[in-house]
Amino acid sequence: MKILAGSPRPLGAHWDGAGTNFALFSAHATAVELCLYDASGQVEQSRLRLPEKSQDVWHGYVPGVQPGSCYGYRVHGPWEPQAGHRFNAHKLLLDPYATRLQGGFAWHETHFAWSPSDPRQDLAMDARDNAAWMPKAVVCSRPEWCNNAVTHRVPWHQTVIYETHVRGFTRRHPGVPEAQRGRFAGLAQPAVIDYLKALGVTTVELLPVHAFIDEYHLHEKGLRNYWGYNTLSWFAPHAGYMNGSDPAEFREMVDRFHQAGLEVILDVVYNHSCEGNHLGPTVSLRGIDNLSYYQLQSGDPRFYVNDSGCGNTLNVRHPRVLQLITDSLRYWAGAMGVDGFRFDLATVMGRQAQGFDRNAAFFQVLAQDPLLSSCKLIAEPWDVGPGGYQLGRFPPHWSEWNDRYRDTVRRYWRGDPGQLPELARRLHGSGDLFEHEGRRPRASINFITSHDGFTLRDLVSYRQRHNEANGEDNNDGHRENLSGNLGVEGPTADPHIDALRWRQQRNFLATLAVSQGVPMLLAGDERGRSQQGNNNAYCQDNALNWVDWEDEREEVAELLHFTRRLLALRRQFPVLQAYRYRHKPGDPHSEGIQWLNPEGRSMREEHWHEHHNQLLGYLLTEPAGEGGLPARHLLVVFNAAERAQTFRLPLAPAQDWYLFADTARNLRPGPTDCLAPGAELSLEARSLQILVNGTAPALASVSLQHLAYFEEEA
């Protein structure tokens, strides 16, 4: 086959109807070989040197190479680990711009570019070929839907996020055909979408869907990487989530979600790759240009900067690495139509030589990009590097996972004293952290649980982690979980403790639903899903992680119903969907927040310092609307104490209060749940009550019996 000069742009493999242009960035390579394979990816048919290098991009055009052709690269250059160079042309490398892969990755010792038999370890080069165990990149045609980008449909202040896993959510779902379970096609099934719509969420956040591999130490233990934070390719969907290898399967799922009015957000990992530390495999970036793609230790470039805690850190400050990341984001937002991204260990993306900088090039590029600036951008605002905790310091158009919210709400319902001032700040949308430079409550992604840690059921059932199944002697995962087992570690036959655990789950869910900011639910928490105390279940691809859809316990059905009602309440009361930070109202026609003491009066300074007080009233005012509709009020009363307490309803407003929820009774209100201003509420130990006041359509019924309006919405 002949090869022509071709073009350095765009990067990757691009078919023009007559042939394919190949372009690969490597600043320090001395030569690049293109290896062409048959459609199966098993038989190498040609090996051609890319003839040109322009602006550090090696490129060539091969007439006649059609979509479906498979390829890989062998990159020549110096083997000088102590200088940061790890070129080894014996290793077949994956194109970082590949959008489709053929064949799976299989662990084999030939993936290591250094010789394991040599006492010098990574200083000695290994000459064995790894091609038989490597997936191959596939030349693709540009699909018709490639420019059909769909921007997000849900305003931030109305957003309710549901964090879930492609495989775990559908693996046991009886409404999903067996062949589709655990795959994108399974998530797109009507039974799944109907469930999400009925639940009341607006936005599904998927754990990593980029192609990933198992870590070597998991392979040795016979375990699997379940979460997916070990990226092999930032453009190709993970093969295990597809029936074939066509990326259209992912796009079809996104389109189904959009048709149902749901958004899709991807959890993305651009802080590190699957190649690990200096003893890791060489499968792509390391062999293409180690010195450019990774941050290396300035005093000894043989070793990697490890701000990710996963062995290496991508060199986001390098223009070509930044381009790789932003090109990947544009592909998923444009060609694949996703609505936003949650960035794993996002501090890495803004860390400069002098530390974290919210004006780093990465943030500026996204802010000015016409497509990416319209996406929802969420930061996990920490990493393990120096100065890694940056909550509240990301650019104004970003939102951030708020672990201060998580920890405060956990401490409060665990019964820790002195939590009221901090609880009020978190209920308010964490204005102390975010209310600057025009930031809104949407900056705070409120969550009680996430994939990383205990599930909600385990949070109220275990005091200690139980990660023995991970094979690390229970030394992995967070040691402190701010959890409580209510007297028994793990499952219990004690009906009193079990009932209290279900009540605590309702308390957490209700608190999340009434907080200012953006709520995020962990999939399965609304069903009491347990991981048996494992708080680091990243390597458990089994029933421990999969949602159990056939749990027929009455308590499960009640918790699911309760969650639906809470999210229906949030939809029907705009005062719960904070567009801006609310403060104490100046008149009856303004919206705001008031904090009430047990007497139903405004909290004074001394009340906040009553260390052992665990009773708080949270009053939200929704101003009068058009057409003469009066103001509406929503009151939430929190009692985290281990004893029953009383709370007096405020005298103003003058209308009656109707009880919407009582977590102690898992209440469905009836005709007796109408209370006059000034009436005394009795709150059971560790319970929460929600009351509404006003005559808007949602309160038209005198008794609100069965709350028909809300039930229809749910």
DOFIFI-689265 format. One line per 8 residues: number of its first residue (from 1); their letters; for each residue x, y, z of C-alpha. Coordinates in steps of 0.25 Angstrom, whole numbers, plus 5000, padded with zeros to 4 digits. Layout:
BEGIN
NUM) a) X Y Z; ...
This chain:
BEGIN
1) mkilagsp) 5000 5000 5000; 5005 5014 4997; 5004 5025 5007; 5004 5040 5004; 5007 5052 5012; 4993 5055 5017; 4990 5066 5027; 4993 5068 5042
9) rplgahwd) 4978 5072 5044; 4969 5067 5050; 4976 5057 5060; 4972 5043 5059; 4967 5035 5047; 4958 5042 5037; 4952 5036 5024; 4949 5045 5013
17) gagtnfal) 4941 5036 5004; 4954 5031 4996; 4964 5028 5007; 4968 5031 5021; 4976 5042 5028; 4984 5038 5040; 4990 5048 5050; 4997 5046 5063
25) fsahatav) 5003 5056 5072; 5017 5052 5078; 5027 5063 5080; 5039 5054 5084; 5037 5042 5075; 5047 5039 5064; 5037 5031 5055; 5023 5026 5055
33) elclydas) 5018 5013 5049; 5004 5011 5045; 5000 4996 5046; 4987 4993 5038; 4979 4981 5041; 4968 4973 5035; 4953 4976 5040; 4955 4966 5051
41) gqveqsrl) 4967 4973 5057; 4975 4960 5057; 4983 4960 5045; 4993 4971 5042; 4992 4974 5027; 5002 4986 5025; 5012 4994 5033; 5015 5008 5028
49) rlpeksqd) 5023 5019 5033; 5016 5032 5034; 5024 5041 5025; 5022 5055 5030; 5023 5063 5043; 5017 5076 5044; 5016 5084 5058; 5020 5071 5065
57) vwhgyvpg) 5008 5064 5058; 5012 5051 5050; 5003 5049 5038; 5000 5041 5026; 4988 5038 5016; 4986 5024 5011; 4977 5023 4999; 4967 5012 4999
65) vqpgscyg) 4966 5010 5014; 4951 5009 5017; 4943 5010 5030; 4943 4997 5038; 4958 4996 5036; 4966 4994 5048; 4979 5000 5052; 4989 5003 5063
73) yrvhgpwe) 5003 5010 5064; 5017 5007 5068; 5025 5019 5072; 5040 5020 5071; 5049 5028 5080; 5058 5028 5092; 5057 5018 5103; 5062 5027 5114
81) pqaghrfn) 5053 5026 5126; 5062 5034 5135; 5060 5046 5125; 5045 5043 5124; 5045 5036 5110; 5039 5022 5110; 5038 5019 5095; 5037 5004 5091
89) ahkllldp) 5033 5001 5077; 5031 4986 5081; 5018 4991 5087; 5005 4993 5079; 4998 5006 5084; 4984 5011 5083; 4981 5024 5076; 4976 5033 5087
97) yatrlqgg) 4966 5039 5077; 4960 5025 5074; 4944 5026 5075; 4942 5011 5073; 4950 4999 5077; 4951 4985 5071; 4954 4974 5081; 4956 4974 5096
105) fawhethf) 4968 4977 5104; 4974 4965 5111; 4984 4966 5122; 4998 4960 5118; 5012 4962 5123; 5016 4967 5109; 5008 4980 5112; 5019 4985 5121
113) awspsdpr) 5030 4992 5113; 5040 4989 5123; 5046 4975 5126; 5041 4968 5138; 5052 4959 5138; 5063 4969 5139; 5067 4974 5153; 5067 4989 5148
121) qdlamdar) 5052 4987 5146; 5046 4999 5138; 5060 5003 5133; 5062 4991 5124; 5053 4991 5112; 5045 4979 5108; 5045 4974 5094; 5033 4965 5093
129) dnaawmpk) 5021 4969 5084; 5007 4971 5091; 4999 4973 5079; 4991 4960 5081; 4985 4965 5094; 4982 4979 5090; 4969 4985 5084; 4970 4992 5071
137) avvcsrpe) 4965 5005 5067; 4955 5005 5056; 4954 5015 5044; 4940 5021 5045; 4931 5029 5035; 4925 5042 5040; 4911 5038 5045; 4899 5046 5040
145) wcnnavth) 4896 5050 5055; 4910 5055 5057; 4906 5070 5057; 4892 5068 5064; 4896 5074 5077; 4885 5075 5088; 4887 5085 5099; 4882 5083 5113
153) rvpwhqtv) 4867 5084 5114; 4865 5086 5129; 4869 5099 5136; 4879 5097 5147; 4870 5102 5158; 4860 5091 5154; 4870 5080 5153; 4870 5067 5161
161) iyethvrg) 4882 5058 5158; 4881 5043 5159; 4895 5036 5160; 4895 5022 5154; 4903 5012 5147; 4900 5006 5133; 4902 4992 5137; 4898 4992 5152
169) ftrrhpgv) 4885 4999 5149; 4879 4989 5139; 4887 4976 5142; 4875 4970 5150; 4864 4978 5144; 4852 4969 5140; 4846 4979 5131; 4859 4979 5122
177) peaqrgrf) 4861 4968 5112; 4873 4959 5117; 4882 4962 5105; 4880 4977 5108; 4883 4977 5123; 4896 4984 5127; 4897 4991 5114; 4893 5005 5108
185) aglaqpav) 4881 4998 5101; 4876 4994 5115; 4876 5008 5121; 4868 5012 5108; 4857 5002 5111; 4843 5008 5114; 4842 5001 5127; 4855 5008 5132
193) idylkalg) 4851 5022 5126; 4837 5021 5132; 4843 5018 5146; 4852 5030 5145; 4841 5039 5141; 4832 5034 5152; 4842 5036 5162; 4844 5051 5159
201) vttvellp) 4858 5052 5155; 4862 5061 5143; 4876 5057 5140; 4883 5044 5140; 4898 5044 5143; 4906 5032 5138; 4918 5027 5144; 4929 5026 5134
209) vhafidey) 4925 5021 5120; 4939 5023 5113; 4946 5010 5110; 4953 5006 5122; 4961 4993 5127; 4963 4986 5140; 4975 4990 5148; 4986 4979 5148
217) hlhekglr) 4985 4977 5163; 4970 4974 5161; 4973 4964 5150; 4983 4957 5159; 4972 4955 5169; 4961 4951 5160; 4953 4964 5162; 4948 4974 5152
225) nywgyntl) 4948 4989 5151; 4933 4992 5153; 4933 5007 5154; 4941 5010 5142; 4951 5021 5147; 4963 5014 5139; 4961 5020 5125; 4968 5014 5113
233) swfaphag) 4961 5023 5102; 4954 5036 5104; 4946 5036 5091; 4941 5021 5090; 4929 5016 5098; 4933 5004 5108; 4931 4991 5100; 4925 4984 5112
241) ymngsdpa) 4913 4993 5111; 4909 4990 5096; 4904 4979 5089; 4913 4981 5077; 4924 4992 5076; 4916 5003 5069; 4916 5016 5077; 4902 5019 5071
249) efremvdr) 4897 5010 5082; 4901 5020 5092; 4895 5032 5084; 4882 5024 5083; 4881 5023 5098; 4883 5038 5099; 4873 5041 5089; 4863 5032 5097
257) fhqaglev) 4865 5040 5109; 4864 5053 5102; 4851 5049 5096; 4846 5046 5111; 4851 5060 5115; 4862 5054 5123; 4877 5059 5122; 4890 5051 5122
265) ildvvynh) 4902 5055 5129; 4915 5047 5128; 4925 5045 5140; 4938 5047 5132; 4953 5044 5137; 4963 5053 5130; 4972 5054 5142; 4979 5041 5140
273) scegnhlg) 4980 5029 5130; 4980 5014 5132; 4995 5013 5130; 4998 5015 5145; 5012 5018 5150; 5026 5015 5145; 5023 5000 5146; 5010 5001 5139
281) ptvslrgi) 5006 4996 5125; 5009 5003 5112; 4997 5003 5103; 4995 5018 5098; 5000 5031 5103; 5013 5026 5111; 5018 5020 5098; 5014 5031 5089
289) dnlsyyql) 5020 5043 5097; 5022 5040 5112; 5029 5054 5114; 5018 5062 5108; 5005 5054 5112; 5009 5052 5127; 5013 5061 5139; 5027 5056 5143
297) qsgdprfy) 5035 5059 5155; 5044 5071 5153; 5055 5065 5160; 5054 5051 5155; 5046 5049 5142; 5047 5034 5143; 5035 5036 5153; 5021 5042 5152
305) vndsgcgn) 5014 5053 5159; 5002 5046 5166; 4992 5056 5169; 4981 5047 5165; 4985 5036 5174; 4985 5026 5163; 4999 5026 5159; 5000 5037 5149
313) tlnvrhpr) 4994 5050 5145; 4991 5056 5132; 4999 5068 5128; 4987 5077 5125; 4996 5089 5124; 5002 5084 5111; 4994 5090 5099; 4993 5077 5092
321) vlqlitds) 4988 5069 5105; 4978 5081 5107; 4974 5079 5092; 4972 5064 5094; 4962 5067 5106; 4954 5078 5100; 4953 5070 5087; 4948 5058 5095
329) lrywagam) 4938 5067 5102; 4933 5073 5089; 4931 5059 5083; 4922 5055 5094; 4914 5068 5095; 4913 5069 5080; 4913 5055 5073; 4908 5048 5085
337) gvdgfrfd) 4898 5059 5090; 4901 5058 5105; 4897 5070 5113; 4908 5072 5123; 4920 5066 5130; 4924 5063 5145; 4939 5064 5145; 4946 5054 5154
345) latvmgrq) 4957 5060 5163; 4955 5073 5156; 4965 5081 5164; 4976 5074 5155; 4969 5081 5143; 4973 5095 5149; 4986 5092 5156; 4997 5101 5151
353) aqgfdrna) 5012 5101 5155; 5008 5110 5167; 4996 5103 5171; 4981 5102 5167; 4977 5114 5158; 4962 5116 5155; 4967 5124 5143; 4975 5112 5137
361) affqvlaq) 4975 5110 5122; 4965 5098 5124; 4954 5107 5130; 4956 5118 5120; 4955 5109 5108; 4942 5103 5113; 4937 5116 5117; 4938 5122 5103
369) dpllssck) 4935 5109 5095; 4921 5111 5088; 4917 5097 5091; 4924 5093 5104; 4920 5106 5111; 4905 5102 5109; 4907 5089 5116; 4905 5086 5131
377) liaepwdv) 4919 5086 5137; 4921 5079 5151; 4934 5078 5158; 4938 5068 5169; 4946 5080 5175; 4958 5072 5181; 4969 5062 5178; 4981 5057 5187
385) gpggyqlg) 4991 5067 5182; 4996 5079 5190; 4985 5089 5193; 4976 5079 5186; 4963 5083 5194; 4957 5094 5186; 4942 5094 5190; 4935 5107 5186
393) rfpphwse) 4947 5112 5178; 4943 5108 5164; 4939 5118 5153; 4925 5124 5154; 4918 5116 5143; 4922 5103 5150; 4915 5094 5160; 4922 5086 5171
401) wndryrdt) 4920 5073 5179; 4918 5079 5193; 4924 5069 5203; 4922 5080 5214; 4907 5078 5212; 4908 5062 5212; 4917 5062 5225; 4908 5073 5232
409) vrrywrgd) 4895 5065 5229; 4901 5052 5233; 4906 5058 5247; 4893 5065 5250; 4884 5052 5248; 4895 5044 5255; 4892 5053 5267; 4905 5060 5268
417) pgqlpela) 4903 5073 5277; 4905 5087 5272; 4901 5085 5258; 4890 5095 5256; 4898 5107 5251; 4905 5098 5240; 4892 5091 5237; 4885 5104 5234
425) rrlhgsgd) 4897 5108 5225; 4896 5095 5217; 4880 5096 5216; 4882 5110 5211; 4890 5105 5199; 4904 5107 5205; 4904 5122 5202; 4916 5123 5212
433) lfehegrr) 4924 5115 5201; 4918 5120 5188; 4910 5133 5189; 4921 5141 5182; 4924 5146 5168; 4909 5145 5165; 4909 5130 5168; 4895 5124 5171
441) prasinfi) 4891 5112 5179; 4892 5103 5167; 4907 5103 5170; 4904 5094 5181; 4902 5079 5177; 4896 5074 5190; 4897 5059 5193; 4896 5050 5205
449) tshdgftl) 4903 5038 5198; 4910 5035 5185; 4916 5023 5178; 4928 5026 5187; 4924 5021 5201; 4913 5015 5208; 4899 5014 5202; 4888 5021 5210
457) rdlvsyrq) 4883 5008 5216; 4898 5005 5220; 4899 5019 5226; 4889 5016 5236; 4893 5001 5238; 4908 5001 5240; 4918 5009 5248; 4931 5002 5241
465) rhneange) 4934 4999 5227; 4933 4984 5223; 4942 4983 5210; 4948 4969 5212; 4943 4965 5199; 4952 4975 5192; 4964 4967 5196; 4972 4978 5203
473) dnndghre) 4970 4973 5218; 4959 4984 5220; 4969 4995 5219; 4963 5002 5206; 4952 5012 5206; 4949 5023 5216; 4951 5020 5230; 4942 5031 5236
481) nlsgnlgv) 4928 5031 5230; 4920 5039 5240; 4910 5027 5240; 4903 5021 5251; 4897 5007 5253; 4886 5010 5264; 4892 4999 5273; 4895 4987 5264
489) egptadph) 4905 4986 5253; 4899 4981 5240; 4886 4974 5238; 4877 4972 5250; 4864 4965 5254; 4861 4975 5265; 4848 4982 5259; 4850 4995 5267
497) idalrwrq) 4864 4997 5261; 4860 4993 5247; 4848 5003 5248; 4857 5014 5253; 4867 5011 5241; 4856 5013 5231; 4852 5026 5238; 4866 5031 5237
505) qrnflatl) 4866 5028 5222; 4854 5036 5221; 4860 5047 5229; 4872 5048 5220; 4864 5048 5207; 4854 5059 5213; 4866 5068 5217; 4872 5066 5203
513) avsqgvpm) 4858 5070 5196; 4856 5082 5204; 4870 5088 5203; 4874 5100 5194; 4883 5096 5183; 4883 5084 5174; 4880 5070 5180; 4887 5057 5175
521) llagderg) 4882 5044 5179; 4890 5031 5178; 4883 5020 5170; 4876 5010 5179; 4875 5019 5191; 4861 5021 5189; 4859 5005 5190; 4868 5003 5202
529) rsqqgnnn) 4879 4997 5194; 4891 4991 5203; 4905 4988 5199; 4907 4980 5212; 4915 4991 5218; 4925 4992 5207; 4929 5006 5205; 4938 5004 5194
537) aycqdnal) 4931 4995 5184; 4939 4999 5172; 4943 4985 5169; 4930 4977 5172; 4923 4974 5159; 4913 4966 5165; 4900 4966 5173; 4906 4974 5184
545) nwvdwede) 4906 4986 5174; 4894 4983 5165; 4881 4989 5168; 4871 4978 5173; 4858 4981 5166; 4850 4969 5172; 4852 4973 5187; 4837 4972 5191
553) reevaell) 4838 4977 5205; 4827 4987 5209; 4838 4996 5214; 4844 4997 5201; 4831 5001 5194; 4828 5011 5205; 4842 5018 5203; 4841 5018 5188
561) hftrrlla) 4827 5025 5190; 4832 5035 5200; 4843 5039 5191; 4834 5041 5179; 4825 5050 5188; 4837 5058 5193; 4842 5061 5178; 4827 5064 5174
569) lrrqfpvl) 4827 5074 5186; 4840 5080 5181; 4834 5082 5167; 4821 5088 5172; 4828 5098 5181; 4837 5108 5174; 4842 5113 5187; 4850 5099 5188
577) qayryrhk) 4856 5102 5174; 4865 5113 5178; 4869 5122 5166; 4876 5131 5175; 4881 5132 5190; 4869 5135 5199; 4870 5142 5212; 4860 5147 5222
585) pgdphseg) 4848 5154 5215; 4846 5168 5217; 4831 5168 5215; 4820 5158 5213; 4821 5159 5197; 4836 5155 5197; 4842 5141 5197; 4852 5137 5208
593) iqwlnpeg) 4856 5128 5219; 4854 5129 5234; 4860 5120 5244; 4851 5117 5256; 4853 5113 5270; 4844 5103 5278; 4835 5114 5281; 4832 5117 5266
601) rsmreehw) 4840 5130 5267; 4852 5135 5260; 4865 5129 5265; 4873 5139 5272; 4888 5139 5273; 4888 5132 5286; 4880 5121 5281; 4890 5117 5271
609) hehhnqll) 4900 5115 5282; 4891 5105 5290; 4901 5093 5288; 4891 5082 5291; 4879 5088 5284; 4875 5079 5272; 4862 5085 5269; 4861 5095 5257
617) gylltepa) 4849 5101 5249; 4852 5104 5234; 4842 5114 5228; 4841 5117 5214; 4832 5128 5208; 4827 5128 5194; 4822 5142 5190; 4808 5145 5185
625) gegglpar) 4806 5141 5170; 4799 5147 5159; 4784 5147 5159; 4783 5150 5173; 4789 5137 5178; 4793 5138 5193; 4807 5135 5198; 4810 5121 5201
633) hllvvfna) 4819 5116 5212; 4826 5103 5215; 4831 5099 5228; 4841 5088 5232; 4843 5084 5246; 4856 5076 5249; 4858 5068 5262; 4871 5060 5263
641) aeraqtfr) 4870 5058 5278; 4868 5044 5283; 4855 5048 5290; 4842 5054 5286; 4841 5069 5286; 4830 5079 5283; 4830 5091 5274; 4820 5102 5273
649) lplapaqd) 4815 5107 5260; 4817 5121 5257; 4805 5131 5258; 4808 5137 5245; 4803 5134 5234; 4789 5133 5239; 4784 5122 5230; 4784 5107 5235
657) wylfadta) 4796 5098 5233; 4794 5084 5226; 4804 5073 5230; 4810 5068 5217; 4820 5058 5223; 4824 5052 5237; 4836 5043 5236; 4833 5036 5249
665) rnlrpgpt) 4820 5031 5243; 4823 5031 5229; 4811 5039 5228; 4801 5040 5217; 4793 5052 5222; 4778 5051 5226; 4767 5060 5230; 4772 5062 5244
673) dclapgae) 4785 5067 5240; 4781 5081 5239; 4787 5090 5250; 4784 5105 5254; 4795 5115 5255; 4801 5114 5269; 4797 5100 5270; 4808 5091 5277
681) lslearsl) 4814 5080 5269; 4819 5067 5275; 4832 5061 5268; 4836 5047 5271; 4851 5045 5274; 4860 5046 5261; 4848 5051 5252; 4845 5062 5242
689) qilvngta) 4831 5068 5239; 4828 5076 5226; 4816 5086 5227; 4810 5095 5216; 4801 5107 5217; 4794 5115 5206; 4782 5113 5196; 4790 5111 5183
697) palasvsl) 4785 5100 5174; 4793 5090 5182; 4786 5093 5194; 4772 5094 5189; 4767 5082 5197; 4763 5086 5211; 4769 5073 5217; 4779 5069 5206
705) qhlayfee) 4774 5055 5208; 4783 5046 5201; 4790 5058 5195; 4784 5055 5181; 4790 5067 5174; 4804 5062 5178; 4801 5047 5176; 4797 5050 5161
713) ea) 4810 5058 5159; 4818 5047 5165
